[in-house]
Amino acid sequence: MRVLNAPLYNESGKEKVGRLDLFCVVTDPADESSEKAHMAQCTFTYTLAGGEISAQGVDAFPKLAGPPSKSVDAISGGTEDYAGVKGEVRFETRSNKVISTIHFID
């Protein structure tokens, strides 16, 4: 299991806009030579000024101690200003940062 929290910053990386809390449970460890990544079920909560956005999905971790490779997870709900939101969260690693981009759909 992986559990962490981190501050969230705007696109420029200069203004703190919220907090991320997440936990992941490994569901398929890379324990065979043909497997290139550990698979984990992850749940994310983004706490922002207007409420919370929750997302979840299965993500690939090339190394358990490292960040996930690129992934797309589903927005599963929201509170306050984000009640009823739908969409997805895309993750990618750039240098030593994980970039999360939230895409809302109608």
Residue pairs with C-beta under 8 A, 6 or more apart in sequence:
1 23
1 24
1 25
1 26
2 22
2 23
2 24
2 40
2 64
3 22
3 23
3 24
4 21
4 22
4 23
5 19
5 20
5 21
5 22
6 19
6 20
7 16
7 18
7 19
7 20
8 16
8 17
8 18
8 19
8 20
8 46
8 48
8 100
9 15
9 16
9 17
10 17
13 97
17 48
17 49
18 46
18 47
18 48
18 49
19 46
19 47
20 44
20 45
20 46
20 47
20 100
21 44
21 45
21 47
22 42
22 43
22 44
22 45
23 42
23 43
24 40
24 41
24 42
24 43
24 59
24 61
25 40
25 41
25 42
26 38
26 39
26 40
26 61
26 64
27 39
27 40
27 41
27 58
28 35
28 38
28 39
29 35
29 38
30 36
30 37
30 38
36 60
36 62
37 60
37 61
37 62
37 69
38 60
38 61
38 62
38 63
38 64
39 58
39 59
39 60
39 61
40 58
40 59
40 61
40 68
41 56
41 57
41 58
42 56
42 57
42 58
42 59
42 68
42 73
43 54
43 55
43 56
44 54
44 55
44 56
44 73
44 89
45 52
45 53
45 54
46 52
46 53
46 54
46 55
46 100
46 102
48 82
50 80
50 81
50 82
51 78
51 79
51 80
51 81
51 82
51 83
52 78
52 79
52 80
52 82
53 75
53 77
53 78
53 82
53 85
53 102
54 75
54 76
54 77
54 78
55 73
55 74
55 75
55 76
55 88
55 89
56 73
56 74
56 76
57 71
57 72
57 73
57 74
59 68
59 69
59 71
59 73
59 91
60 68
60 69
60 71
61 67
61 68
61 69
62 69
67 91
67 93
67 98
68 91
68 93
68 98
69 93
70 90
70 91
70 92
70 93
71 90
71 91
72 88
72 89
72 90
72 91
73 88
73 89
73 91
74 87
74 88
74 89
75 85
75 86
75 87
75 88
75 89
75 102
75 104
77 85
78 84
78 85
85 104
86 104
86 105
86 106
87 102
87 103
87 104
87 105
88 102
88 103
88 105
89 100
89 101
89 102
89 103
90 100
90 101
90 103
91 98
91 99
91 100
92 98
92 99
93 99
